[in-house]
Amino acid sequence: MSRSIDYYFSTHSPWAFVGYAAFQDVARRHGARINFRPVFLGELFAETGGLPLAKRHPARQRYRIVELKRWREARGLDFHLSPAHWPFDTGPADRLIIAAQIAGHDVGPLVGRLASGAWQRQENVADTAALAAILAELGLPEALLELADSDKARAIYQTNHADAVEADVFGSPSYVLDGEVFWGQDRIELLDAALSSGRAPLTP
């Protein structure tokens, strides 16, 4: 029986982008199903005691840049540390992912393409025209844009937030396996080990 991983993330998070390919590889090797759960980071930080980047001490902001450079090299990626349209309203991109889920599409490629658009290609993924172009590129229907703005998509977005808080998730990316939270793309190797061992989940 295959296992599933609840993947809480935001397109706004560079760390979700940095770890995405490695995470997909781990899930694929173990035959694990990924439950994509986009969340709005601003609300998640506010409810769980996190600070938005602009309100963090300058030392923390500088260290973040150093870490991004380290992991950019470690993961063999090429991306902008401060892309042209960042920070941006992540709601349209996150809800577009939800709309694709509602419509029954495999959202993995869309998640990756939106992240690449934000962090590598410097596209404005909060812009409707940019999102429409991405859908066309992936062969997905433009009607998903309307569905992304529906009450149903918005309700699922809020449910993702509530479920994240209930699961003790407080940042992006977070991978939840059998109730055990692995926060940060630098925990992917630990997630891999947990899947390999089949051990019981660790709890507080």
Secondary structure, DSSP 8 states (H G I E B T S, - for coil): ---EEEEEE-TT-HHHHHHHHHHHHHHHHHT-EEEEEE--HHHHHHHHT---GGGS-HHHHHHHHHHHHHHHHHTT----SS-TT-S---HHHHHHHHHHHHTT---HHHHHHHHHHHHTS---TTSHHHHHHHHHHHT--TTHHHHHTSHHHHHHHHHHHHHHHHTT--SSSEEEETTEEEESGGGHHHHHHHHHH-------
